[in-house]
Amino acid sequence: MDYINLGYIGIFLATFIAATLLPAPSELILIVAFENNFNVYLVILIATLGNVLGSLTNYYIGYFSNSEKLIKKFNLNQTKIDAWTLKSKKYGFWLGLLAWLPFIGDPLMAIVGFLKVKILPLTLTVTLGKLTRYIIVTIIYFSI
C-alpha cells in the first residue's frame, strides 16, 4: 500500500502498523513525507501518535493474554509471573523508553502489558521515547 498517497492518514497508518508486532520501518515514512514536502511538525506529531497507539495495542494484547486459562494452557509458572509483576509495578513503566527499539520494543510492550504495568506512566515514557526518536531522525534528515 502506498501510504504517502493517503497523506497524513497514511503516515498515521504506516507508523501505527510499524509499532505493532508486524515489523516495518516507520522512519522511512517520515523521510518519504519530508521528501514530499509535508509539514515537518505535523509529520512528527502524527507519526508519534500512530506509533504510540500501535505500541499500546501490543500492550493490550499482552494485558488481555494474562489470564488463568492461558497461563494453565501454556503451563506458565504463576509464582514467577507474580514475582515479575511485583517488580514491574514499581519501575516497569521505564521500559516504555525502550519501546522504539527495533526487534525488542514491540514484544517488550506485550510483556509489560502481560505484567499489567500501569498504563498512564507507561504511555508517557513510550511517547517520550518515540517522539525523541522521530526528532532525531528529522534532525539527521535535514542536516544531511
C-alpha positions in Angstrom: 0.0 0.0 0.0 1.3 3.5 -0.8 0.7 5.2 2.5 2.1 8.5 1.4 -0.7 9.0 -1.2 -3.1 8.9 1.8 -1.5 12.0 3.2 -1.3 12.4 7.0 -3.8 9.5 7.5 -1.3 7.3 5.6 1.5 8.4 7.9 -0.6 7.6 10.9 -1.5 4.1 9.5 2.1 3.3 8.5 3.5 4.3 11.9 0.7 2.5 13.7 1.4 -0.7 11.8 5.2 -0.3 12.3 4.7 -0.3 16.1 2.6 -3.5 16.2 4.1 -6.9 16.1 4.3 -6.6 12.3 7.7 -5.0 11.7 8.0 -2.1 9.3 10.5 0.9 9.2 8.5 3.9 10.5 11.5 6.2 10.0 11.2 5.6 6.3 7.7 7.0 6.1 9.0 10.2 7.8 11.7 10.6 5.2 9.3 10.0 2.3 6.9 12.5 3.9 9.7 15.1 4.1 10.7 14.4 0.5 7.0 15.2 -0.4 7.1 18.5 1.4 4.7 17.5 4.2 4.6 19.8 7.3 7.5 18.7 9.5 5.8 19.3 12.8 2.6 17.6 11.7 4.5 14.6 10.4 6.4 14.2 13.8 3.1 14.7 15.7 1.1 12.2 13.7 3.9 9.7 13.4 4.4 9.8 17.2 0.7 9.4 17.8 0.4 6.4 15.4 3.5 4.7 16.8 2.4 5.2 20.4 -1.1 3.8 19.7 0.5 0.8 17.9 2.6 0.2 21.0 -0.4 0.4 23.2 -2.1 -2.2 21.0 0.8 -4.5 21.8 0.4 -3.6 25.5 -3.3 -4.6 25.5 -2.6 -7.8 23.6 -0.3 -8.7 26.4 -2.6 -7.4 29.1 -5.5 -9.5 28.0 -3.3 -12.5 27.5 -2.6 -12.6 31.2 -5.4 -14.9 32.2 -5.6 -18.0 34.4 -6.8 -20.0 31.4 -3.9 -19.0 29.2 -1.3 -19.5 32.0 -2.6 -23.0 32.6 -2.8 -23.8 28.9 0.9 -23.0 28.4 1.9 -24.3 31.8 3.5 -21.0 32.9 4.9 -20.7 36.4 2.5 -18.5 38.3 5.0 -17.8 41.1 7.5 -16.4 38.6 4.8 -14.3 36.9 3.7 -12.9 40.3 7.3 -12.0 41.2 7.9 -10.3 37.9 4.5 -8.5 38.2 5.5 -7.1 41.6 8.9 -6.0 40.3 7.4 -4.3 37.3 4.7 -2.4 39.2 7.2 0.0 40.7 9.6 0.7 37.8 8.2 -1.2 34.9 6.9 1.9 33.2 10.5 3.0 32.5 10.7 0.1 30.0 8.4 2.3 27.8 11.6 4.3 26.9 12.8 1.2 25.1 9.6 0.7 23.0 11.1 2.4 20.0 14.0 -0.1 19.7 13.8 -2.4 16.6 13.0 -6.1 17.2 12.6 -5.8 21.0 10.4 -2.8 21.5 7.2 -4.3 20.2 7.3 -7.6 22.1 8.5 -5.7 25.2 5.3 -3.8 25.1 3.3 -7.0 25.1 5.4 -8.3 28.0 4.7 -5.1 30.1 1.1 -5.5 29.2 1.1 -9.1 30.4 2.7 -7.9 33.7 0.0 -5.2 33.9 2.3 -2.2 34.2 0.4 1.0 35.0 -0.8 2.4 31.7 -0.5 6.2 32.3 3.2 6.4 33.3 4.0 3.8 30.6 2.2 5.8 27.9 4.2 8.9 29.0 7.6 7.1 28.7 6.6 5.4 25.4 5.6 8.8 24.0 8.8 10.4 25.1 11.0 7.6 23.6 9.2 7.6 20.3 9.0 11.4 20.0 12.7 11.7 20.7 13.4 9.1 18.0 11.4 11.0 15.4 13.0 14.3 16.3 16.5 12.7 16.0 15.5 11.2 12.6 14.2 14.6 11.5 17.4 16.5 12.6 19.6 13.9 10.8 17.5 14.1 7.7 17.6 17.9 7.5 21.3 18.1 8.3 22.3 15.9 5.5 
